[in-house]
Amino acid sequence: METINNGSGELYEGYNKIERWDDKTVSEIAGMYYKILGHLGEDPDREGLKQTPSRVAKALLFLTQGYHHNPEEILRHAMFREEYRQMVIVKDIDLYSMCEHHMLPFFGKAHVAYIPDGYITGLSKLARVVEVYSRRLQVQERLTTQIRDCIQDTLNPLGVAVVIEAQHMCMQIRGVQKQNSITTTSAFTGCFLTNLNTREEFVHLISSKLH
């Protein structure tokens, strides 16, 4: 039976999901959360919370799995020689990350484009790069530039454009509590920086509903 590893500590054998974790790491993180529950005024031994520290430990390892993956290798694994020099865009990539300041989620969409110069990569690999960097403790500004730099440094295209639109729980459920705020960040290289028409075309395409 085929076994598929999704890179997150979970294996899928046929239709049966098999979770595999580093038991020592899970145990150590769970022990810390057991104490945290007590400090919050809860009884960590009551029925509803008995497995919570372990669940939280596994959830955190899943949400930060990006530390264990190399996004440049992901791109290089699917690099193909192709004489195509027009814009390639993958937009509306779902993005989920955690703010490094409060360890609260932020989520939204990433729009990624590049103009090849001899090499293209698999379209899904662009989404995987977004996934790897977002599955770390992050700030949106750094996340945006990391995605840009990874594509630029690995594929060496004529230019890269990245725009991220996200909602931050640290702004919506604590602090200023502005529930409808959206943060937009952008980062460009090459012709997206030097050619206004190219940048405007990118912005137009990610804003339009062609599908």
N, C-alpha and C positions, 0 to 999 in steps of 0.2 A: 504494500500500500504506500502511496506517495506521501512523504512527509514534507511539509512546507514550514520554513522558519520565517516569521515576519519581523525578526530582528528586535523584538521587544521582550524576550523571555518567554514567549508563547509559541508553541508548536501546534500545527494543525495536521493531524494524521487522518486523512479522509475527512470525515465530518466531525471528528472528535478533537476538541481543543485540549492540548496538553500544556500546562504551565510549568516552566522550569525557572527557578530562581536560585540565587546564591543564598543558601539557607543561613549562613553566618551573617551576611549583610542584613537580611530581612529580620533576623532575630535581634540584632543590635539596634536597628532603627525602631523596631516594635517596642523594645524595652524603653527607649526614650519617650515614645508616645504614650506608653503606659503611665509613666510619671507625669507627663503633661496633662493627661486626663484628670489625674488626681489634683494637680495644681489648679485646674479650672473649676474644681469643686464637684467633680463627678466621682462616681464609684466605678473604677475601671474593671471591677470584678462582677458587676451586675450583668444579667443575661444579654442585654442588647449591646453591650460594649466588650464582651469577652474577646471577640475576634477582631475588634476595630483596630488595635495597634498593628496587627499583622496586615490587615487590609490596607491601611494607610501606607505602611512600608512598601507594599507591592505597588500601590498606586503611584507613589513618589518615584519609584524606580522606573515605572513605565513612562511617567511624564518627563523624566530627565534622561531617557535612554540615548538621546543625541550625543552625549559625552562619549559614547562607546562606538560611534560610527564616524568614518572619514568621508565627508561630502565630496572632496576632490576625487577620491577613488571611485565613488559612485558615478561621477561624470566620465572619468577615464574608462570605466568598464563598458561604456556604450558610446565611444567616440568613433565617428565614421567620416571618412574622407568624402566631401561633397562640395561641388562648386556652386553653392547657392549663397547669394549675397543680398538677400532681402530679409526683412524683419521676421523673426519667429517669436510669437507671443503665446505664453500660457497664462491665462488670466483666471481670476476667481478661484485661486488655490486656497482651500480652507486651511486656516492656520490657528493652532492652539498653542499657547505658551504660558509661562509663569513669570511674573514680575519678580526680579531678584531683590527688590526692596521690601516687599511684603509677602512674597510667595503666594500671591493671589493670581488667578488666571487673567490673561488677556487673549482675545480671540478676534478673528476677522478674516480678511482676504488679502492674499498677495498676488500681485501682477508682475510677471517676469518676462522680459524680452531681451533678445540679443540679435546681432547681425553677424552671421558667420563669416569667417575669413579662412576657408579651406576645410574646416571641421564643423560638423554638427553633432549633437548628442540626442539620445532618446528623449522624447518629450516627457515621459514619466520621471526621468532623472532630474529634471528641473524641479518638479514637485517634491521629489525626495530630498533635494538640497534644502528646500524650504522646511521640510519636516525635520531634518536632522538638526538644523540650527534652532528651530523653534522648540524642540524638545530638550531645552536647557534652561537654566535660570537666565533671564534675558531682560534687556531694555529694548524697546522697539527700534530706537535709533541704531543701536549696534547690530541688531538682527538684520536690518535693512542693508547695512554696508557689508556685513559678512556674506550674505547671499550674493550681492553684487561682486565682491572681490573674488569669491570662490569661482564663479563663472568666468570672470575676466582672466584670472590667473591660470585656469585649467584649459579653457578653450581658446584663449587669446583671440577673441572675436574683434570685429571693428567697433563694437560698442555694446554696453549692457545697460538696461534700465530696470529698476525695481521700485515698485510702489506698494506700500502696505497701508491698509486701513483697518484699524482695530479699536475695539472697546476694552477698557481696562477696569476690572473689578475694583482695583484700589481707588479709582475715582468714583465709581458708581455705588458701592455699598459701604464705603467708609470715607474718611476725609471730607472732601467737598460734596460728595454724594450727588453728582450731576449725572443722572441716569442716561441721558441721551447724547452724551459727548462721544465724539469719534476722533481718534488721532490718526493723522495721515503723515507718513514719512516717505521720502523718495531718495534715490541714489542713482547716479548716472556715471558712465565712463564713455570715452571715445566720441563717436559721432553723435551720441545722444546729448553730450555736453556742448559740442562745437557747432552742431547743425540744428538750428531752431526748428526747421521744417520736420526733421526726423523726430525730434522730441514732441512736437505738436501732433504728428501722426500717431505716435505711441499713445499719447494722452487721449486722443480722439477714439482710438480703437478700443482702449480698455474701458472707455466711458459708454460706448455704443452697445446696443443689444443686437448684434448681427445674427445671433442664433435664436 
